[in-house]
Structure formats: C-alpha cells, structure tokens
Amino acid sequence: MTASLLLKNVRPYAGPAVDILVDGGRIARIGKDIAAPAGVAVEDGRGEIVIPGLVEAHTHLDKSLWGQPWYKNEVGPKLLDKIDNERENKKRLDIDPARQSARQSIQSSLMGSTHIRSHVDVDTEHGLWGVEGVMHTRDACRDIVDIELVAFPQSGLLRRPGTLELMDAAMKAGCEIVGGLDPCAIDRDPKGHLDAVFGLCQSYGKPLDIHLHEPGEMGLFSFDLIVERTRTLGMAGKVTVSHAFCLGGDPAQVDPLIEELAELDIAIMTTAPASRPAPPVKKLLAAGVRVCSGSDGIRDTWGPYGNADMLERAMFVGLRNNFRRDDELRLALDVCTTEGAKVMEIADYGLAEGKAADLVILPGETVAEAIVTRSPKRRVLKRGKVVARDGVSVRTAP
C-alpha cells in the first residue's frame, strides 16, 4: 500500500527544518513551506529529526521467543551445543516460524526498521518449516516492512546429509540469498562447504551471505577461500560475510585482507559484539567496504537479549568501536541505515526526492542525542503510510 502525505517541520538528520511531500508512497518534494495539495493529509513533525528507515540486515525471524514464556537457558558453552539444543527443542517450545516471525517483524517495524534480512534455518529435522513460515510473514507484513530470506544451514551443510538438497529446495521456493556457516569449524570441510554454497549461488544467480564466527587464523583461512571464490566466479559485489570476528585481530594480517574486500566489494555485517573481537567499522568504511549491522538472535534459545531496535544497535556499534564524536555516531547510524541498504541492494532507498518514503521521525536535537537517548516516541512511515506511532503498531501481533 502506498500513501500521500505532507510532513511539516521535520529536520533531516537534525539539519534545518523542511517539509516533505509524499506522493504515491515516494518522496515527491523536500523544501520549505510546501502547501498541502487538496485531499492530502498533514502530519506535524514538531521540529523532530527525520531519518530514512532503519535497516535490520541480520536477524533470525524464524526462531525468536518474542511473546513466549521466559526461557531458562542452561545450554552448554560450545557453538554446536547451542545449535543442537535449538534444533531439538523447536517443536517442544512451540517456536512456530510463522507466528514468531510475525511477532518480531511487528516489533522491528514499530522500532523503526523498514527492511529486514532474515537468515532462516534449513535442516533435515524441520525441512522448510522455517522458510515457509517466514515467507508467510513476508507476504502478510508487506504493508509495514520488506523482508528478504537467506536459506541458512544452521546445523551444518555437509555434516548432515540431505541438507544441501533442502537448501536447493529453499532457493527454488523463493529465498533471495544463499547462506553458509563456518566452513572449517562446523562442517570441517572448507572446500566442500564453499563449493556447495557458491555452487548454489551460481545455479540460481543469487548472492551469498555467510556466517563466519571462526576466530583468528582459522577465520582468516576461511576468508581467503571466500575471497578466492568470489574473484574466480565473478561474484564481486555479491558476497556478505557476517560476524567476521577474525577481522578484529592483528592489523598486520587484517589490513591486506581489507584491501581485497574493497577490491571485490565484499560486504561485512557486524553486530558489534561485546564478547568477541569485532570488525573495525571506521577502517572498513574508509577503505570503501560496505558495512551493515543487525540484531542477530532476539530472545531465543541462544540468549535472552535483544529488542529489535536498530537505533540501539547503532549505539552498540559506537560503543564497540569507541565512537565518541558526533560525526562518528553518525557513521554508526549510517551502518544501520544507508550502509545496510547498500548491502541489501535496496532500490529507491534514502532521504531524497524520488526515493521511497520509508522514514522514521524521532525526538532529539542531534543525531548523536537520538542514538544515545533512543526515545520510544517514534513515528515510522512505510511507503508514506504511518505504520507505527509512539511504540504502537498498526498491526496486532498474533
């Protein structure tokens, strides 16, 4: 659904006040003292900040426990412990992908996100249950948020025979992106894993977004193989590496790799983790590498944290990268808006005439203040329609 609307007295990125005329869901004009055309509703911006919609570029809509009873987490420390526990208990905990993805999507929208990239589990125990559920939400929630799906082999690809065939089925069903996971640490066959996921990309003409939690030299080794395949297969600009903890290591090893990332336009997703080394955001952006962010898991069997607020995530990016200046916090916001849009290749995104009217209006004197205070009094527009106001969505969560 598109809409026409006149926003009066808003400040793009906390700059001078302007009016924004929306026509047919797009920004038709930005200027001062715009008169409302006949029949067009007027929204008083009250001198508040307006930014483009927040971009949730990495989450897992199919397995959030949002709205469920509190989950007592007693899972062991290893990554595989968490993976196996989740897969084995989804049905017992009633983590229905359609219902839970709808709940998280509505929460994400009312916090200001207008686009979501969701990694969705594909495994031999649950088949395409998650994919089908999130696709249902994608279609049902188009009026408030755009969702794209990554077919994600969370339990491993080669270690569980039959998963590759299910990944192929997920791509046939309409997933937009091929996912992968720790080719050394999980599948213990980096060549086989990367041959498989890059092969799916080639078969379907789709991009790749691969989780890479592997630390240190192991992670750098996997990264070298990813870079090699990206170059050889002509997939420059079509690969995202998520987490990429190994980029937080020794600059003598990391800096040459960053040059290759820039050369091949390989994007990086960071959640700005507190407990792991993290990619150096400012250095990556300065090198010309696209960098996005996301909430990752939100109140799931892995951990109790998260509220789908990408403005809070911008604060985490700032904290993790020791951003203190106002211009640095603007960089953190860019990672959660315009940079995320670049990674997701969102057409017609941005705060400019001709772009889709996906906007967030929020209080604050400056962008930095808005990030730090994170007022719940936000107004969210999707294609020119107000879809959330002061923490209340136009949609009711199931």
C-alpha positions in Angstrom: 0.0 0.0 0.0 1.3 3.5 -0.9 0.2 6.8 0.5 0.3 10.6 0.0 1.2 12.8 3.0 2.7 16.1 3.8 5.2 16.1 6.7 5.5 19.6 8.1 8.5 20.9 10.1 10.9 17.9 10.2 14.7 18.1 10.3 16.6 15.6 8.0 19.5 14.2 10.0 18.9 17.0 12.6 19.6 19.7 10.0 17.4 22.7 9.1 13.6 22.3 9.2 11.8 21.4 6.0 8.6 19.9 4.7 8.4 16.6 2.9 5.7 15.9 0.4 5.0 12.2 -0.2 3.0 11.2 -3.3 2.1 7.6 -4.1 4.5 6.3 -1.4 7.5 8.3 -2.7 9.2 11.5 -1.6 8.0 13.9 -4.2 9.5 17.1 -2.8 11.6 18.4 0.1 11.5 22.1 0.8 10.3 24.9 3.0 6.6 26.0 3.3 5.1 23.4 1.0 1.4 23.8 0.7 -0.7 20.7 1.2 -2.3 19.6 -2.1 -6.1 19.1 -1.9 -7.0 15.9 -0.1 -3.5 15.2 1.2 -3.2 14.6 5.0 -0.8 16.7 7.0 1.5 15.3 9.7 3.1 17.8 12.1 6.7 16.9 12.5 7.1 19.2 15.6 10.6 20.0 14.6 11.8 16.5 15.2 14.6 14.6 13.4 13.7 12.5 10.3 16.0 9.7 9.0 15.5 7.0 6.4 14.1 3.7 7.7 16.4 1.6 9.9 17.7 -1.5 8.2 17.8 -4.8 10.1 20.4 -6.5 7.9 20.9 -9.7 10.0 18.4 -11.5 12.2 16.7 -14.8 12.6 12.9 -14.2 12.4 12.0 -17.9 12.4 13.3 -18.7 15.9 12.7 -15.7 18.2 10.9 -16.4 21.5 9.4 -12.9 21.5 6.0 -13.1 23.2 6.6 -16.6 24.6 7.1 -17.5 28.3 10.6 -16.8 29.6 13.1 -19.5 28.5 15.5 -20.7 31.2 18.8 -21.0 29.3 21.1 -23.8 30.6 22.8 -24.7 27.4 26.5 -25.6 27.3 29.2 -23.2 26.1 30.0 -24.6 22.6 28.5 -23.3 19.4 27.3 -26.8 18.5 25.7 -27.1 21.9 23.5 -24.1 21.1 22.8 -25.3 17.5 21.8 -28.8 18.6 19.7 -27.6 21.5 17.8 -25.2 19.4 17.1 -27.7 16.6 16.0 -30.4 19.0 13.6 -28.2 21.1 11.8 -26.0 18.5 8.7 -28.1 18.5 8.7 -28.6 22.2 9.0 -24.9 22.8 6.3 -24.2 20.2 8.6 -21.9 18.2 6.2 -21.7 15.2 8.1 -19.8 12.5 5.1 -18.0 11.0 3.8 -16.7 14.4 7.2 -15.9 15.8 8.5 -14.1 12.7 5.3 -12.0 12.6 5.8 -11.0 16.3 9.4 -10.0 15.7 8.6 -8.2 12.4 5.9 -6.1 14.0 8.3 -5.3 16.9 11.1 -4.4 14.5 8.7 -2.2 12.5 7.5 -0.2 15.5 11.1 0.4 16.5 11.8 1.9 13.1 13.0 -0.8 10.8 11.6 -0.8 7.3 13.7 -3.6 5.8 14.8 -6.9 7.3 17.2 -9.6 6.1 16.4 -12.8 7.9 18.6 -15.9 7.9 16.1 -18.9 8.1 17.1 -22.3 9.3 17.1 -25.2 6.8 17.8 -28.6 8.3 17.0 -32.3 7.9 14.8 -32.3 11.1 12.5 -29.4 10.2 12.9 -29.2 6.4 11.5 -26.0 5.0 9.2 -25.3 8.0 11.1 -22.1 8.9 11.2 -20.9 5.3 7.5 -21.4 4.7 6.7 -19.6 8.0 8.8 -16.6 7.3 7.6 -16.4 3.7 4.0 -16.3 5.1 5.1 -13.3 7.3 6.9 -11.7 4.4 3.7 -11.6 2.4 1.4 -10.8 5.3 3.5 -7.8 6.6 4.4 -6.2 3.3 2.5 -3.1 4.4 4.8 -2.4 7.3 8.2 -3.9 6.4 10.1 -5.6 3.5 11.6 -8.9 4.3 14.2 -11.0 2.4 15.2 -14.5 3.2 18.5 -16.2 3.4 18.4 -20.0 3.2 20.6 -20.8 6.2 22.1 -24.3 7.0 22.4 -23.5 10.8 23.1 -27.2 11.8 25.7 -27.6 9.1 25.6 -28.4 5.5 27.8 -31.4 4.8 27.8 -32.9 8.4 24.0 -33.6 8.0 23.5 -35.4 4.7 20.4 -34.2 2.8 20.8 -30.5 3.9 22.2 -29.5 0.6 19.2 -30.8 -1.2 16.9 -28.9 1.2 18.9 -25.7 0.6 18.3 -26.2 -3.2 14.6 -26.6 -2.5 14.6 -23.4 -0.4 16.1 -21.5 -3.2 13.6 -23.0 -5.6 10.8 -21.9 -3.1 11.9 -18.3 -3.4 14.7 -17.5 -0.9 16.6 -14.5 -2.2 20.1 -15.3 -0.8 22.2 -18.4 -0.2 23.6 -18.7 3.4 26.6 -20.5 4.7 28.2 -21.2 8.1 31.8 -21.7 9.4 33.2 -24.0 6.7 36.1 -25.1 8.9 34.6 -25.2 12.4 31.2 -26.7 11.7 31.4 -28.8 8.5 35.2 -29.3 8.9 35.4 -29.3 5.1 36.1 -25.8 3.9 36.5 -26.7 0.3 33.4 -28.8 0.2 31.2 -26.3 2.1 32.3 -23.3 0.0 32.0 -25.3 -3.3 28.4 -26.2 -2.2 27.2 -22.7 -1.3 28.9 -20.9 -4.1 27.5 -23.6 -6.4 24.0 -22.7 -5.3 24.8 -19.0 -5.9 25.9 -19.9 -9.4 22.9 -22.1 -10.1 20.3 -19.5 -9.0 22.1 -16.3 -9.8 21.8 -15.2 -6.2 24.2 -13.6 -3.7 25.8 -15.2 -0.7 25.7 -14.2 3.0 27.9 -16.5 5.1 28.2 -16.6 8.9 31.9 -16.6 9.8 32.3 -16.9 13.6 35.7 -18.6 13.2 38.4 -16.8 15.2 42.0 -15.8 14.4 43.9 -17.7 11.8 41.1 -20.2 11.2 38.8 -17.4 10.2 41.4 -15.7 8.1 42.0 -19.0 6.2 38.3 -19.4 5.5 38.2 -15.7 4.5 41.0 -16.3 2.0 39.0 -19.1 0.4 35.9 -16.9 0.2 37.9 -14.2 -1.4 39.4 -16.6 -3.9 36.0 -18.0 -5.0 34.5 -14.5 -5.2 37.2 -13.4 -7.6 37.3 -16.6 -9.6 33.5 -16.9 -10.0 33.0 -13.2 -10.9 30.8 -12.6 -7.8 32.3 -9.2 -6.8 29.6 -7.2 -5.0 27.5 -10.3 -4.3 29.0 -11.6 -1.1 28.5 -10.6 2.5 30.4 -12.1 5.4 28.5 -11.9 8.7 30.2 -11.5 12.1 33.7 -11.8 10.7 35.3 -11.9 14.2 38.7 -12.6 12.7 38.8 -9.0 11.3 39.2 -7.8 14.8 42.7 -9.3 15.0 46.3 -8.2 14.2 46.2 -5.3 11.7 49.3 -6.8 10.0 47.2 -9.7 9.0 43.9 -8.0 8.6 44.8 -4.9 6.7 45.8 -6.7 3.5 42.5 -8.6 3.6 40.6 -5.4 4.0 42.2 -4.2 0.7 40.9 -7.4 -1.0 37.4 -6.9 0.5 37.3 -3.4 -1.0 38.6 -4.6 -4.4 36.0 -7.3 -4.6 33.2 -5.3 -2.9 32.7 -8.0 -0.2 30.4 -6.6 2.4 30.7 -7.1 6.2 28.0 -7.5 8.8 28.8 -6.8 12.4 26.5 -6.9 15.4 29.3 -5.0 17.3 29.6 -7.9 19.9 30.8 -7.2 23.4 32.3 -10.6 23.9 34.3 -11.2 20.7 36.8 -9.4 18.5 34.9 -7.2 16.1 35.5 -5.8 12.6 36.9 -2.3 12.7 34.0 -0.3 11.3 35.7 3.1 10.6 38.7 1.4 8.9 36.4 -0.7 6.7 34.2 2.2 5.7 37.3 4.3 5.0 38.6 1.6 2.7 35.3 1.6 0.8 33.9 -1.6 2.3 30.1 -1.8 2.7 29.3 -2.4 6.4 25.9 -3.2 7.8 24.5 -4.4 11.2 21.7 -6.4 12.7 20.2 -7.7 15.9 21.1 -11.3 15.2 19.0 -13.6 17.5 16.4 -11.8 19.6 15.3 -13.5 22.8 15.9 -17.0 21.5 17.4 -20.2 22.9 20.9 -18.8 22.4 20.5 -15.8 24.6 17.9 -13.5 26.3 19.0 -10.2 24.7 17.6 -8.0 22.0 14.6 -5.8 21.3 14.8 -5.3 17.5 15.9 -1.7 18.0 18.4 -0.8 15.3 18.9 2.6 16.9 20.2 0.8 20.0 22.3 -1.3 17.6 23.9 1.9 16.3 24.8 2.7 19.9 26.4 -0.7 20.3 28.4 -0.1 17.1 29.5 3.2 18.6 30.5 1.7 21.9 32.3 -1.3 20.4 34.3 1.0 18.1 35.0 3.7 20.7 33.0 6.3 18.7 32.6 9.4 20.8 32.4 12.3 18.4 29.1 13.3 16.9 30.4 12.6 13.4 31.4 9.1 14.5 28.0 8.4 15.8 26.6 9.5 12.5 28.8 6.8 11.0 27.2 4.3 13.4 23.7 5.4 12.3 24.8 5.0 8.6 25.8 1.4 9.3 22.2 0.8 10.5 20.6 2.7 7.6 22.2 3.7 4.3 25.1 1.2 4.5 22.7 -1.6 5.4 20.6 -0.6 2.4 23.7 -0.8 0.2 24.4 -4.3 1.4 20.8 -5.4 0.9 20.8 -3.6 -2.5 17.5 -1.9 -1.7 16.3 0.1 -4.6 14.9 3.6 -4.1 16.2 3.9 -0.5 17.1 7.2 1.1 16.1 10.6 2.3 15.9 12.3 -1.1 13.3 13.3 -3.7 12.2 10.3 -5.8 13.1 7.7 -3.1 10.6 5.5 -1.3 9.0 7.3 1.7 10.4 4.8 4.3 11.1 7.2 7.2 11.5 7.5 10.9 10.6 10.6 12.9 12.1 10.9 16.4 12.9 13.4 19.1 16.4 14.9 19.6 18.5 17.9 19.0 21.2 16.0 17.2 21.6 12.5 15.6 24.0 11.6 18.4 21.4 12.5 21.1 18.8 10.5 19.3 21.1 7.4 19.3 22.0 7.8 22.9 18.5 8.6 24.3 16.6 6.3 21.9 13.2 7.8 22.7 10.3 5.4 22.2 8.2 8.3 20.8 8.9 7.4 17.2 6.8 7.7 14.1 7.5 5.1 11.4 6.4 5.5 7.8 6.4 2.7 5.2 5.8 3.9 1.7 4.3 7.1 3.0 1.9 5.5 5.5 2.4 5.9 9.2 2.7 2.3 10.4 3.8 2.8 14.0 3.4 5.7 16.4 4.9 6.0 19.9 5.5 2.3 20.2 2.2 1.2 18.9 1.9 -0.6 15.5 -1.0 -0.6 13.1 -0.7 -4.3 13.2 -1.6 -6.6 16.1 0.9 -9.3 16.9 -0.5 -12.9 16.8 
